[in-house]
Amino acid sequence: MMEQSSIDLWKPVKVVKLKIYRYNPKKDFSPKWKEYEIEVSRGTTILDALIRIKEEVDPSLSFRYSCGQALCGSCAMMVNGRQMLVCRTRVLEAAHNRDFVELRPLDNFPVIRDLAGDFTSFFEKHRAIKPWIIRRDFEELDNPTGEYKQTIEEYARYYQFTDCLKCGACYSACPTVATDHEYLGPQALAQAYRYMVDSRDDGLDERIAILDSDHGCWRCHFAASCSDVCPKYVDPAQGIQLLKKLIVRRKFGLKPHRPSDALPSKIGEVKRR
Amino acid sequence: MGEREYLEYYALNRRGVSGWFRMRGYTIERKLYALHRITGILIVLFMLPHFYSTGWHPGIWWDALLGIIVTFHVANGVRLTLLELLGAGIGKPLLVKKPFQRPVSIEGRQRYLLALTVLLFIVLAVIWSYYAVIVKPLMGG
């Protein structure tokens, strides 16, 4: 048996048809589908294929990308009807033994052109939940005397949610967003939870006023599609349910729950401030 | 649909109600979400004649169907209440993620709750159908 080398990864193995959504809202009356045939190897990602089409076949094709390694969250698209980061999805993986891949812009985002969506309202919703640490000790902030320390348990409460790229996959997959355009969406709600359980943060009640509203967290009914499509395994559905639990406990005057108290390791004692 | 609405429809790219029913490739929770919406709307539709006359009944088979719709909505509603207000089986945030980690909220203990819900629905639906189709006509409607 021949040993597989890394060069084999780039040897063309198949011709795949990319069916791409073409639409310029300023010019076109309605969207069109255009097909491009492209030779792919085992390692070709959809982003590689799109860049090659733009360079060699059709320079008018528009899409957004930046890092190409699933770190920036610019290139989320609908690949065969499912939200994915195209920079880390291989063409053959998406084609699934067939010979075509369908690419559309993300659902529920206004189209700027072709595959690029407009994220303005998405980012506005993220900003609305105050995604920063809110402190009340103004004296300490003006004249700092040391760091704000945390135990590993306190860190574990929110670490998972810090991986969010703001790629918009969860927002696009959410069935509630499809009909309620004012709804904050899974990304903003999960980020709200991330800041509310942070032991350094004092803005719990300030954020509850924003989240406990008509278009806030109570619109979520656990379709769990956000967690299903999240490319960084942030699990926004879990964040939103824990957020609701936190708000309910707060309303009944109970102590906020601490979801990660049962972690095995404790790194030293931390001086409370 | 006028020209302006037509252009807006494509430029805004909103899914609308069809977004509730895009279930292919997603997990079973999404299917339950869609069913919960449909059954909720159907129950509201039934309520309208029901308010007009509480004695109104749509007939034996429709009665059985209505019972099934209501029992699904109740069983799933209990599940959603436990999940949303108490966080039952939703799991804890992870500190270490494995490569290709599946979400804890989907693959975790919440799935047992889901299985229980479906079981509860089937039991209630069978009992109700038996009552509506067999017992009630024997008792004279």
Chai-1 contact restraints between the chains, C-beta under 6 A:
chainA,res_idxA,chainB,res_idxB,connection_type,confidence,min_distance_angstrom,max_distance_angstrom,comment,restraint_id
A,P25,B,A11,contact,1.0,0.0,6.0,A-B,restraint_1
A,P31,B,Y10,contact,1.0,0.0,6.0,A-B,restraint_2
A,R82,B,G25,contact,1.0,0.0,6.0,A-B,restraint_3
A,D107,B,R15,contact,1.0,0.0,6.0,A-B,restraint_4
A,N108,B,R14,contact,1.0,0.0,6.0,A-B,restraint_5
A,N108,B,R15,contact,1.0,0.0,6.0,A-B,restraint_6
A,P110,B,A11,contact,1.0,0.0,6.0,A-B,restraint_7
A,P110,B,L12,contact,1.0,0.0,6.0,A-B,restraint_8
A,P110,B,N13,contact,1.0,0.0,6.0,A-B,restraint_9
A,V111,B,A11,contact,1.0,0.0,6.0,A-B,restraint_10
A,V111,B,N13,contact,1.0,0.0,6.0,A-B,restraint_11
A,A156,B,L95,contact,1.0,0.0,6.0,A-B,restraint_12
A,Y159,B,L95,contact,1.0,0.0,6.0,A-B,restraint_13
A,Q160,B,P93,contact,1.0,0.0,6.0,A-B,restraint_14
A,Q160,B,L94,contact,1.0,0.0,6.0,A-B,restraint_15
A,P175,B,G19,contact,1.0,0.0,6.0,A-B,restraint_16
A,P175,B,W20,contact,1.0,0.0,6.0,A-B,restraint_17
A,A178,B,R15,contact,1.0,0.0,6.0,A-B,restraint_18
A,A178,B,G19,contact,1.0,0.0,6.0,A-B,restraint_19
A,H221,B,Y33,contact,1.0,0.0,6.0,A-B,restraint_20
A,H221,B,L80,contact,1.0,0.0,6.0,A-B,restraint_21
A,F222,B,E29,contact,1.0,0.0,6.0,A-B,restraint_22
A,F222,B,L83,contact,1.0,0.0,6.0,A-B,restraint_23
A,A223,B,E29,contact,1.0,0.0,6.0,A-B,restraint_24
A,A223,B,R30,contact,1.0,0.0,6.0,A-B,restraint_25
A,A223,B,Y33,contact,1.0,0.0,6.0,A-B,restraint_26
A,A224,B,T27,contact,1.0,0.0,6.0,A-B,restraint_27
A,A224,B,E29,contact,1.0,0.0,6.0,A-B,restraint_28
A,A224,B,I106,contact,1.0,0.0,6.0,A-B,restraint_29
A,S225,B,Y26,contact,1.0,0.0,6.0,A-B,restraint_30
A,S225,B,R30,contact,1.0,0.0,6.0,A-B,restraint_31
A,S227,B,P103,contact,1.0,0.0,6.0,A-B,restraint_32
A,S227,B,S105,contact,1.0,0.0,6.0,A-B,restraint_33
A,S227,B,I106,contact,1.0,0.0,6.0,A-B,restraint_34
A,D228,B,Y26,contact,1.0,0.0,6.0,A-B,restraint_35
A,D228,B,T27,contact,1.0,0.0,6.0,A-B,restraint_36
A,Y233,B,K97,contact,1.0,0.0,6.0,A-B,restraint_37
A,Y233,B,Q101,contact,1.0,0.0,6.0,A-B,restraint_38
A,D235,B,P103,contact,1.0,0.0,6.0,A-B,restraint_39
A,D235,B,S105,contact,1.0,0.0,6.0,A-B,restraint_40
A,A237,B,S105,contact,1.0,0.0,6.0,A-B,restraint_41
A,Q238,B,I90,contact,1.0,0.0,6.0,A-B,restraint_42
A,Q238,B,S105,contact,1.0,0.0,6.0,A-B,restraint_43
A,Q241,B,L83,contact,1.0,0.0,6.0,A-B,restraint_44
A,Q241,B,E84,contact,1.0,0.0,6.0,A-B,restraint_45
A,Q241,B,G87,contact,1.0,0.0,6.0,A-B,restraint_46
A,Q241,B,I90,contact,1.0,0.0,6.0,A-B,restraint_47
A,L242,B,G87,contact,1.0,0.0,6.0,A-B,restraint_48
A,K244,B,E84,contact,1.0,0.0,6.0,A-B,restraint_49
A,K245,B,G87,contact,1.0,0.0,6.0,A-B,restraint_50
A,V248,B,L85,contact,1.0,0.0,6.0,A-B,restraint_51
A,P259,B,K92,contact,1.0,0.0,6.0,A-B,restraint_52
A,S260,B,K92,contact,1.0,0.0,6.0,A-B,restraint_53
